[in-house]
Amino acid sequence: MAQAHTTAVQNKKLEHLIKVAETFCIKAENGEWKVESGTYKNVLGAIEHTKSEICKQSRQRRRTMNIDTNIDHECRDQVAKENTKDV
């Protein structure tokens, strides 16, 4: 079985492509440009496909939280006030 052909495109270039395509759609929707309906539909589909590719390529970073357990029941009120003082 043959492997699928893959290409490497930077997200910055994909974002620029989305900006150009969205500008095309806005101009067509406002009536500033007269375009064929098939072209308009294909550009809309390309925008969604490109956005999904950007999501696939964006790295998932592992985020951790530092949480300590407070066993002392008498200090819980003070700790609760400290936790919520900036909110």
Rosetta constraint file for C-alpha pairs under 8 A:
AtomPair CA 9 CA 13 HARMONIC 6.92 0.50
AtomPair CA 9 CA 14 HARMONIC 7.23 0.50
AtomPair CA 10 CA 14 HARMONIC 6.59 0.50
AtomPair CA 11 CA 15 HARMONIC 6.02 0.50
AtomPair CA 11 CA 54 HARMONIC 6.08 0.50
AtomPair CA 11 CA 57 HARMONIC 7.68 0.50
AtomPair CA 12 CA 16 HARMONIC 6.34 0.50
AtomPair CA 13 CA 17 HARMONIC 6.24 0.50
AtomPair CA 14 CA 18 HARMONIC 6.24 0.50
AtomPair CA 14 CA 50 HARMONIC 6.70 0.50
AtomPair CA 14 CA 54 HARMONIC 7.22 0.50
AtomPair CA 15 CA 19 HARMONIC 6.28 0.50
AtomPair CA 16 CA 20 HARMONIC 6.33 0.50
AtomPair CA 17 CA 21 HARMONIC 6.15 0.50
AtomPair CA 18 CA 22 HARMONIC 5.94 0.50
AtomPair CA 18 CA 47 HARMONIC 5.84 0.50
AtomPair CA 18 CA 50 HARMONIC 7.11 0.50
AtomPair CA 18 CA 51 HARMONIC 7.62 0.50
AtomPair CA 19 CA 23 HARMONIC 6.14 0.50
AtomPair CA 20 CA 24 HARMONIC 6.28 0.50
AtomPair CA 21 CA 25 HARMONIC 6.32 0.50
AtomPair CA 21 CA 43 HARMONIC 6.44 0.50
AtomPair CA 21 CA 44 HARMONIC 7.77 0.50
AtomPair CA 21 CA 47 HARMONIC 6.64 0.50
AtomPair CA 22 CA 26 HARMONIC 6.12 0.50
AtomPair CA 22 CA 47 HARMONIC 7.44 0.50
AtomPair CA 23 CA 27 HARMONIC 6.13 0.50
AtomPair CA 24 CA 28 HARMONIC 6.18 0.50
AtomPair CA 25 CA 29 HARMONIC 5.96 0.50
AtomPair CA 25 CA 40 HARMONIC 6.86 0.50
AtomPair CA 25 CA 43 HARMONIC 7.57 0.50
AtomPair CA 25 CA 44 HARMONIC 7.39 0.50
AtomPair CA 26 CA 30 HARMONIC 6.08 0.50
AtomPair CA 27 CA 31 HARMONIC 6.23 0.50
AtomPair CA 27 CA 32 HARMONIC 5.16 0.50
AtomPair CA 27 CA 33 HARMONIC 5.67 0.50
AtomPair CA 28 CA 32 HARMONIC 6.02 0.50
AtomPair CA 28 CA 33 HARMONIC 5.01 0.50
AtomPair CA 28 CA 34 HARMONIC 6.34 0.50
AtomPair CA 28 CA 35 HARMONIC 6.58 0.50
AtomPair CA 28 CA 40 HARMONIC 7.69 0.50
AtomPair CA 35 CA 39 HARMONIC 6.92 0.50
AtomPair CA 35 CA 40 HARMONIC 6.82 0.50
AtomPair CA 36 CA 40 HARMONIC 6.36 0.50
AtomPair CA 37 CA 41 HARMONIC 6.19 0.50
AtomPair CA 38 CA 42 HARMONIC 6.12 0.50
AtomPair CA 39 CA 43 HARMONIC 6.13 0.50
AtomPair CA 40 CA 44 HARMONIC 6.31 0.50
AtomPair CA 41 CA 45 HARMONIC 6.29 0.50
AtomPair CA 42 CA 46 HARMONIC 6.09 0.50
AtomPair CA 43 CA 47 HARMONIC 6.20 0.50
AtomPair CA 44 CA 48 HARMONIC 6.58 0.50
AtomPair CA 45 CA 49 HARMONIC 6.19 0.50
AtomPair CA 46 CA 50 HARMONIC 5.97 0.50
AtomPair CA 47 CA 51 HARMONIC 6.17 0.50
AtomPair CA 48 CA 52 HARMONIC 6.27 0.50
AtomPair CA 49 CA 53 HARMONIC 6.31 0.50
AtomPair CA 50 CA 54 HARMONIC 6.31 0.50
AtomPair CA 51 CA 55 HARMONIC 6.40 0.50
AtomPair CA 52 CA 56 HARMONIC 6.29 0.50
AtomPair CA 53 CA 57 HARMONIC 6.23 0.50
AtomPair CA 54 CA 58 HARMONIC 6.13 0.50
AtomPair CA 70 CA 75 HARMONIC 7.89 0.50
AtomPair CA 70 CA 76 HARMONIC 7.02 0.50
AtomPair CA 72 CA 76 HARMONIC 6.86 0.50
AtomPair CA 75 CA 79 HARMONIC 6.25 0.50
AtomPair CA 76 CA 80 HARMONIC 5.95 0.50
AtomPair CA 77 CA 81 HARMONIC 6.32 0.50
AtomPair CA 78 CA 82 HARMONIC 6.34 0.50
AtomPair CA 79 CA 83 HARMONIC 6.14 0.50
AtomPair CA 80 CA 84 HARMONIC 6.33 0.50
AtomPair CA 81 CA 85 HARMONIC 5.78 0.50
